[in-house]
Amino acid sequence: MKAFVVRMNGKRLCTAGIGSNGVLTAIVNWVGGGPRRDAEGDFGFHVGGLDSRTGEHLNYTTPQLRVGDKVSVELVEADVVDPETKRYIPDLSGGG
């Protein structure tokens, strides 16, 4: 299966994969400003996806990022991937 080997500062965090029917993402972002952020802003780091067969979203654990960190994503073929940290069906009712 297609998979991501995700590393931070040279240390392997996970081999993430979803199988043949889904979406896999690795996202690094920074958000600054606004009433909910401090003056420095916040970095975000997400590895996860969607299992299209079941409708379940999945997440892998990622650490908080700081200035100077290096994140890499290697695209690989893998027979086995690490288990996700969380798998869930989102509440789309708007109530929670």
N, C-alpha and C positions, 0 to 999 in steps of 0.2 A: 504494500500500500504506500501511497505518498505520505510522507511524514516530515516534521520539522525537528531537527536537533537544535534546541535552544540553549545558548550559553550566555553567562553574564560574567564579565571579567575573567574569561577563560575557563570558568567552572561550568560543567554541564548541569543544567537545571532539569531538563526532561527531553524525552523523545515523544512528541505529541503526534497523534494520528487519529483519524476518524473512520477509516475504511473507505469503501468505494462510493458511498452515497452520502455526501454531506459537505460541510464547509469547515475549513480549518483556518484560523487567524492567529497572527502574532502582531501585536500592536504596541508601539511605543509612542506616547504623546506627552505634551506639556500644555497646561492650561494656566493662564495668568489673568489676574484682575477679577472684578466682580465682587459682590458682597460676601461670598463664601470662601474666598481664597485670601491667603496672606500676600504680602507684597512680593514675595519670592515666586509665587505660583507653585504648581504641583506637577510632578512627573507622574505619568501613569504607565503601567506595563501589564498587558493582558495576553495570555495564551489560552485559546479555547476554540469553540466552534459550535456547530449544530449537526446532530445526527439526524439526517433527513428521513431515515426509516422510521424513527420513533418520535420525532418532534422534540427531542430532548436537547437542551443546551449543555455544554460542558466547559469546565474551567480547570486549568492547571494552576498550582500555586506559583506565584512570582513574588520576588522581594521588592521592596520600595527602591526606586532609583534615585540616584543623586548625581550631581554634576561630576563628571569624570568617569562614570561607569561606561563600560562597553558592552553592548548587547549584540549577539550575532544569531542568525537563523540560517542553518544549513538545510537545504532541501534534499531529502534522501528517499530511497525506497527501503522499506523496513517490513520484516515479517512480524515483528513484535514491537509494540509501543508501550510506554508507561501508562498505568491507569490514571485517569483523570482524578482530580481532587473532589470535584463536585459535578453532579449530573442532575438536571432538573427540567421540568416543563414550566415555562414562565406563566404567571397569572396574568392573562390578557383581559380580565374582566374590569380592570381599572379600580378594583377595590383593595388592592394591596400590593 
